[in-house]
């Protein structure tokens, strides 16, 4: 079979737990799972989230339809008769065409898994839809391989961008900043970019429990940079927020490119706060 050259290495445990718990939770007190498309899709849509916000992402498939590996979410649900459901899963993130199938009963019973390599039929019996899908999968694989050198170059650049050999200096924020909003702590300047470190005040009144500072979401504030010379700065990634402790939140954002060499000042706008620092001889 066409897929045997690949070998699955990703386990199904977490996805299977999310699927079974979600479907059983959505079933509630009913004696049987629905056996039609609209009923199953409604069941999937109403599946409760897990304790850490896990959601059930599943695609309906006809029980006798040829297997597909595109156009789904890695989990397919089909009627299995007698009020049961068939769950078919593919390892997420693996370059493998294989499925494992379980039968889930409304009483929570789960069959032993059945493994299907590829499309479950010899190569010379593949339906036209499967052949077309294999061609598309190969095209996607080739495109991914073609992008790999650039992705590796960017990853290398990102990992080395803020190394000490690129460091130019550190400029502290002014001492007279408004303490009621974002507070610029300091800016670290490199010849490859810059890092903005700032503080966010927090309080119990804002919904933050000092004893459990990680139990809330902190918005990533918009930041604008202006070095007076027209440099267009790009946020490298979403940044980081240190939620530990009961003091101000310590936030970090990284930008490229570097501040223009001829710049003498840098205007930093963090949400509604605006701070200007002198660059001097840095």
ABEGO torsion letter per residue (X at the ends): XAAAABBBABBAAAAAAAAAAAAAAAAEABABBBABAAAAAAAAAABBBBAAGBBBBBBBBBAABBBBABGBAGBBBBBAEGGBBBBBBBBBGBBBBBBBBBBBBAAGBBBBBBBBBEAGBBAAABBAAAAAAAAAAAAAAAAAAAAAAAAAAAAAAAAAAABAAABAEBBBBBAABBAABBBBABBBBBAAEBBBBBBBBBBAAAGBBAABAAABBBBBBBBBBBAGAGBBBBBABAEBBBABEABBBBBBBBBOBBBBAABABBBBBBEABBBBBBAEAX
